[in-house]
Amino acid sequence: MLDKTIYDQIFKHSFTIPIKVVFWDGKEKTYGPEGKSDITITFNKEVPISEVRKHATLTLGEAYMNKDIEIDGSIQKLITSAYTQSESFMSNPKLKKIVPKFSHSEDKNKEEIQNHYDIGNNFYKLWLDDTMTYSCAYFRTPEDDLETAQLNKVHHILNKLNTKPGETIIDIGCGWGTMMFTAAKEYGLKAKGVTLSQEQYDYVNNKIQEENLTDQMEVILEDYREINEKFDHVVSVGMFEHVGETHLEGYFNTVKKMLKPQGTALIHGITGQHEGAGVDAWLVKYIFPGGYIPDLKENIGHIMDAKLQIDDIEPLRRHYQKTVEIWHRNFVKVEDQVEDMFDEKFVRMWDLYLQACAASFESGNIDVIQYLLTNGPSGSSLPMTREYMTDKDRETVEQVTE
């Protein structure tokens, strides 16, 4: 009875839209503003409030995975509402626990990357586009499909770097290699990629061999901190979220070390535009072991400490929201296949993850930002105005459509 009373007090302040809750004793109540609810939360069993107080997202996430809680309606819409309501259980400090600390030795980093990315290429092929790009896309027009938008993003990055044929580039955390292959084949760069994922390494290495690009491309299975070469350009997409809070400083120092004088880097990653984005216990346990989302102030501080200079900062929050929404629609279409590969609990976990991710971007809880940096005085190897970026993007589109 006491638990239900406390839930009632929590839910009273948690939503910006009407949400219907069916408790474990069968009683119902609608929370939020007046109106018809399109979303119903059903407790199939009592979830101890003491556990929610320790870690709200972890406890409720596990309850959903285990079918102790069912949600009828859009999970994205529900979580967006909870994030938008400042007094909700998603942001109330009384329901948060001290953020856990994580070790990020090279061995630990490899283990954490492989936990997430080595689920199997066949899993990701089911719902990613044909480029196998697992990061924020860039929608130049509302009509762009996901594959077009992913290629837009690659070109947008390479165009920002103002590359020239024959120059060298390294992709830290190269994924399935779309950036590398585009850089080599379309921009005439000598491209190297580094990953800790065996699945990604095998995929990219085989493709390099198949396309006879061994003179121009190389992928290595190694910790990025072990690279001792210098490059004209460094690119890193969706990587710094994996290095951990205590290693962010070292990450940006390594970017600095890899760059030739006046070289440029494009660092693209999930960033909080408020303090406290950091770590979510459910995500850390089930999706991104060791993950940490820095805020903008942290990253800029580390960039300055590394003696890199900022040329441009571009937030792409809405682009990532749309990307994840498309991923989720694709995922829903293949849920039966995913369940055959794993089990129902795994399907519910990823369904929750993708919708929660979209909600985090939709609500502004997190953002994704591209940082264009120079190893030297800002803009020293770039045109005087940023118009070159859009001009090059436009030229790229024209070349593709010719």
ZAMARGU-4260 file (C-alpha; in steps of 0.2 Angstrom, whole numbers, plus 5000, padded with zeros to 4 digits):
<rodrens>
0) 5000/5000/5000 | 5014/5012/5004 | 5023/5008/4988 | 5007/5013/4978 | 5005/5029/4988
5) 5023/5034/4983 | 5021/5029/4965 | 5005/5040/4965 | 5015/5055/4971 | 5029/5052/4959
10) 5017/5050/4944 | 5008/5066/4949 | 5023/5076/4943 | 5030/5066/4929 | 5021/5069/4913
15) 5017/5083/4901 | 5003/5072/4893 | 4989/5061/4900 | 4996/5044/4905 | 4985/5030/4911
20) 4992/5019/4924 | 4985/5002/4929 | 4992/4996/4945 | 4996/4978/4951 | 4979/4978/4961
25) 4969/4982/4945 | 4965/5000/4950 | 4968/5013/4937 | 4972/5032/4937 | 4977/5045/4924
30) 4991/5057/4927 | 4997/5073/4919 | 4985/5086/4911 | 4967/5082/4908 | 4962/5073/4892
35) 4961/5056/4884 | 4977/5046/4886 | 4985/5037/4871 | 4997/5028/4882 | 4994/5015/4896
40) 5007/5008/4908 | 5002/4992/4916 | 5010/4985/4931 | 5009/4966/4930 | 5017/4964/4947
45) 5022/4976/4960 | 5039/4984/4957 | 5047/4989/4974 | 5048/5008/4976 | 5064/5005/4986
50) 5073/4999/4970 | 5066/5013/4959 | 5073/5025/4972 | 5090/5017/4970 | 5090/5018/4951
55) 5074/5023/4942 | 5079/5019/4924 | 5088/5003/4928 | 5073/4996/4939 | 5059/5001/4927
60) 5069/4996/4911 | 5072/4979/4918 | 5054/4978/4923 | 5049/4981/4905 | 5061/4969/4899
65) 5055/4955/4911 | 5036/4960/4906 | 5033/4965/4924 | 5028/4982/4916 | 5019/4983/4899
70) 5017/4999/4889 | 5002/5001/4877 | 5007/5016/4865 | 5022/5025/4861 | 5037/5022/4872
75) 5046/5037/4864 | 5031/5048/4867 | 5030/5042/4885 | 5049/5045/4889 | 5049/5062/4880
80) 5035/5067/4891 | 5044/5062/4907 | 5061/5070/4901 | 5051/5086/4897 | 5043/5087/4914
85) 5057/5094/4925 | 5050/5086/4941 | 5048/5069/4934 | 5056/5053/4940 | 5068/5054/4925
90) 5076/5070/4932 | 5072/5071/4951 | 5088/5070/4960 | 5080/5061/4974 | 5078/5046/4963
95) 5096/5046/4957 | 5111/5037/4963 | 5129/5042/4963 | 5136/5039/4946 | 5146/5023/4945
100) 5164/5024/4940 | 5171/5013/4926 | 5189/5007/4922 | 5194/5010/4904 | 5210/5001/4902
105) 5214/4995/4884 | 5208/4977/4888 | 5192/4984/4896 | 5189/4995/4881 | 5190/4981/4869
110) 5179/4970/4880 | 5166/4984/4881 | 5166/4988/4862 | 5164/4970/4858 | 5150/4968/4870
115) 5140/4980/4859 | 5146/4978/4842 | 5150/4960/4841 | 5132/4955/4843 | 5134/4950/4825
120) 5134/4959/4808 | 5118/4949/4804 | 5109/4958/4818 | 5114/4975/4812 | 5110/4971/4794
125) 5092/4968/4798 | 5088/4986/4802 | 5103/4997/4797 | 5104/5003/4779 | 5115/4996/4766
130) 5130/5007/4772 | 5130/4998/4789 | 5132/5015/4797 | 5128/5015/4815 | 5128/5033/4819
135) 5118/5049/4816 | 5113/5053/4798 | 5112/5070/4790 | 5096/5074/4782 | 5099/5088/4769
140) 5081/5087/4763 | 5065/5079/4771 | 5064/5067/4756 | 5081/5059/4760 | 5080/5041/4764
145) 5092/5034/4778 | 5105/5028/4766 | 5106/5044/4757 | 5106/5053/4774 | 5121/5042/4780
150) 5131/5046/4764 | 5126/5064/4766 | 5134/5064/4784 | 5150/5056/4777 | 5152/5069/4763
155) 5147/5083/4776 | 5162/5078/4787 | 5175/5076/4773 | 5169/5092/4765 | 5171/5101/4782
160) 5189/5094/4784 | 5193/5103/4767 | 5203/5087/4761 | 5214/5086/4746 | 5218/5071/4735
165) 5234/5062/4742 | 5232/5067/4760 | 5231/5055/4774 | 5216/5052/4786 | 5213/5040/4800
170) 5195/5035/4806 | 5196/5032/4825 | 5182/5019/4828 | 5179/5016/4810 | 5164/5005/4811
175) 5159/4996/4795 | 5170/5007/4785 | 5159/5019/4775 | 5169/5034/4780 | 5185/5026/4775
180) 5179/5019/4758 | 5171/5036/4753 | 5187/5045/4758 | 5198/5034/4748 | 5187/5031/4732
185) 5179/5048/4731 | 5191/5060/4739 | 5207/5052/4734 | 5214/5050/4752 | 5225/5037/4760
190) 5213/5030/4773 | 5217/5020/4789 | 5204/5014/4801 | 5205/5008/4819 | 5193/4997/4828
195) 5192/4986/4843 | 5177/4976/4836 | 5183/4959/4828 | 5166/4959/4818 | 5169/4976/4811
200) 5188/4973/4807 | 5184/4957/4798 | 5170/4965/4788 | 5181/4981/4783 | 5197/4970/4779
205) 5188/4958/4768 | 5180/4973/4758 | 5197/4981/4756 | 5203/4965/4748 | 5188/4962/4737
210) 5189/4980/4730 | 5208/4979/4728 | 5211/4995/4739 | 5226/4988/4749 | 5237/5002/4742
215) 5226/5015/4748 | 5217/5008/4763 | 5221/4999/4779 | 5211/4994/4794 | 5219/4988/4811
220) 5212/4979/4826 | 5220/4989/4840 | 5217/5002/4853 | 5218/5020/4845 | 5230/5025/4859
225) 5243/5013/4851 | 5244/5023/4835 | 5260/5032/4833 | 5258/5039/4815 | 5253/5057/4810
230) 5239/5061/4798 | 5233/5076/4788 | 5216/5073/4795 | 5208/5064/4810 | 5189/5059/4810
235) 5180/5050/4824 | 5161/5047/4824 | 5152/5040/4839 | 5168/5036/4848 | 5171/5047/4863
240) 5155/5041/4871 | 5165/5024/4874 | 5181/5031/4881 | 5174/5035/4899 | 5175/5051/4909
245) 5192/5049/4915 | 5199/5045/4898 | 5192/5060/4888 | 5207/5071/4892 | 5218/5057/4884
250) 5207/5055/4870 | 5208/5073/4864 | 5227/5073/4868 | 5228/5057/4856 | 5219/5067/4842
255) 5231/5081/4844 | 5246/5068/4844 | 5239/5061/4828 | 5238/5077/4818 | 5251/5085/4808
260) 5254/5104/4811 | 5239/5113/4804 | 5230/5097/4802 | 5211/5096/4804 | 5200/5084/4814
265) 5181/5081/4814 | 5175/5074/4831 | 5157/5069/4830 | 5148/5062/4846 | 5134/5062/4858
270) 5135/5077/4870 | 5125/5085/4883 | 5120/5103/4882 | 5117/5103/4901 | 5126/5096/4915
275) 5122/5079/4921 | 5120/5069/4905 | 5134/5057/4910 | 5129/5039/4913 | 5112/5030/4913
280) 5113/5014/4923 | 5101/5004/4912 | 5111/5009/4896 | 5128/5005/4905 | 5122/4988/4911
285) 5113/4982/4895 | 5118/4992/4879 | 5134/5002/4882 | 5145/4995/4896 | 5157/5009/4901
290) 5148/5022/4891 | 5149/5040/4897 | 5141/5056/4888 | 5151/5071/4892 | 5143/5088/4891
295) 5148/5103/4880 | 5158/5111/4893 | 5168/5096/4897 | 5173/5093/4879 | 5178/5111/4876
300) 5189/5111/4891 | 5198/5095/4885 | 5200/5102/4868 | 5208/5118/4875 | 5219/5108/4887
305) 5225/5097/4872 | 5230/5114/4863 | 5218/5111/4849 | 5208/5125/4842 | 5190/5125/4837
310) 5185/5130/4820 | 5166/5126/4820 | 5153/5117/4831 | 5137/5110/4824 | 5123/5102/4834
315) 5113/5089/4825 | 5100/5084/4838 | 5085/5083/4826 | 5095/5073/4813 | 5099/5059/4826
320) 5081/5059/4832 | 5075/5056/4815 | 5089/5043/4812 | 5084/5033/4827 | 5066/5034/4823
325) 5069/5026/4806 | 5080/5013/4815 | 5066/5009/4826 | 5053/5007/4812 | 5065/4995/4803
330) 5068/4986/4819 | 5050/4983/4822 | 5048/4975/4805 | 5061/4962/4809 | 5057/4959/4827
335) 5052/4941/4824 | 5069/4938/4816 | 5078/4946/4830 | 5068/4935/4842 | 5073/4919/4833
340) 5092/4925/4834 | 5091/4929/4852 | 5075/4929/4863 | 5060/4940/4867 | 5069/4949/4882
345) 5082/4954/4869 | 5069/4961/4858 | 5061/4971/4872 | 5078/4978/4877 | 5082/4984/4860
350) 5065/4991/4857 | 5066/5001/4873 | 5083/5007/4869 | 5079/5013/4852 | 5063/5022/4858
355) 5072/5029/4873 | 5086/5035/4863 | 5074/5044/4851 | 5065/5052/4866 | 5082/5058/4873
360) 5086/5068/4857 | 5068/5074/4855 | 5067/5081/4872 | 5085/5089/4871 | 5091/5078/4885
365) 5105/5074/4874 | 5112/5081/4858 | 5125/5076/4845 | 5138/5088/4840 | 5152/5089/4827
370) 5168/5098/4832 | 5179/5104/4819 | 5197/5107/4826 | 5214/5112/4820 | 5231/5107/4826
375) 5237/5126/4826 | 5228/5143/4825 | 5210/5140/4821 | 5206/5140/4802 | 5224/5140/4797
380) 5221/5127/4783 | 5203/5131/4780 | 5194/5144/4769 | 5190/5161/4777 | 5171/5158/4779
385) 5161/5143/4783 | 5152/5144/4766 | 5164/5132/4759 | 5155/5118/4768 | 5138/5121/4761
390) 5146/5124/4744 | 5155/5108/4744 | 5140/5098/4750 | 5130/5106/4736 | 5144/5101/4723
395) 5143/5083/4730 | 5125/5081/4728 | 5126/5088/4710 | 5139/5075/4706 | 5129/5061/4713
400) 5113/5066/4703 | 5122/5069/4687
</rodrens>
